[in-house]
Amino acid sequence: MNNKNKRKIMNNIKKIGLTALAGSLVMVSANAIEYTMSGGLLTTFSTANQDGVNTVSGRGLGTATDLSFNAAGELDNGFTVDYFMSVDTNKALSNTSSFMTVGMGSLGTIRINNDSGSQANSLDDVTPHAYNETWDGVTSVTNPSFFGNATTEGSVDYRIAPQEYQGMTVNASYTFDPDANVAAPAKAGVTDPVSNGGSGQAVTLQLAHESGLSVGGGYEELASNAGSVHSEESRVTGFVKYAMGGLTVAYQEAYQNTFNEATTAGAAGEGADKEAVFMGVAYTMGDMTVSYATSEYDVKAVSTTAALITEEMSSIQVAYTMGAMTVSAAMSETDNVAGITAIDYEENTLAVSFAF
């Protein structure tokens, strides 16, 4: 047999071996990863009326359809890797939430937040509700849950493994965002911190006792260099929550301190500070949950600009679950919309949702 034929035979053997190896690796990867998909559909009928401004008054039938994808696997060292993505499939497709989580056992957890998912943002409003927060999905309402929303995209979380001590569970986290208040860039992309914003970080601490009492809070710090103004914001929130049987009650406060400095002239001054207060109570009886919640939002005075009137929101809600279907109703009111006195808004919503 000449050398040419020998080389040809050896190359064929190598190809067969590589093909078998690749096939075995694919089988190992497939066996180690679990893929799941779930979905949901929500249909709402809402009526609204705003005193003094009729442009938002009326009624409407709306629909939201979502699909959620999850891939979970385990590495050779025992670490777990989980990827989650939620997609809004109503008309145009859009990514509503996506993040990757690496579980390291007793070493804690690392989460890469592509679109939402940070621990700080999960503390924006912890009050219980049967349908939605007082502000969520309600037209003509200022969102008072500003804590954590600037560091929840394009950021990374580190979360300690839950610590147990005499009936107490302790959770803590640290979030870093290289460019706060800006959506995460595409793969291998960057954002311009000079024109778009600056870095941000947040820490949270939560204590939950076996008696049903839990307390927690967080601190968020932001720095921005957008345009010719350098601004710094510090945000803090704290809550207390108690659950006993079907009853859950909660109280929470959040505050933002803002400092602005014109980088061109070096002039400095206070920005408009913000304050929010949340209260809620919910009771679950079998398949039915009823809730009542209120929230207040204040924009403080700054320089010659007067403070806005306190925006007050409240909502009475009920939800009934029958298997995969949930029927919900909410009656929501807002006084002093956008901090303007005597402008009141009312919205009533009937919702039917399906999980599949």
Buried (B, 14 or more C-beta within 10 A) or exposed (E): EEEEEEEEEEEEEEEEEEEEEEEEEEEEEEEEEEEEEEBBBBBBEBEBBBEEEEEEBEEEEEEBBBBBBBBBBBEEEEBBBBBBBBBBEEEEEEEEBBBBBBBBEEEBBBBBBBBBBBBBBBBBBBBBBBBBBBBBBBBBBBBBBBBBBBBBBBBBBBBBBEEEEEEBBBBBBBBBBBBBBBEBBEEEEEBEBEEBBBBBBBBBBBBBEEEEBBBBBBBBBBBBBBEEBBBBBBBBBBBBBBBEEEEBBBBBBBBBBBBBBBEEEEEEEEBBBBBBBBBBBBBBEEEBBBBBBBBBBBBBEBEEEEEBBBBBBBBBBBBBBEEEEBBBBBEBBBBBBBBEEEBBBBBBBBBEBBBE
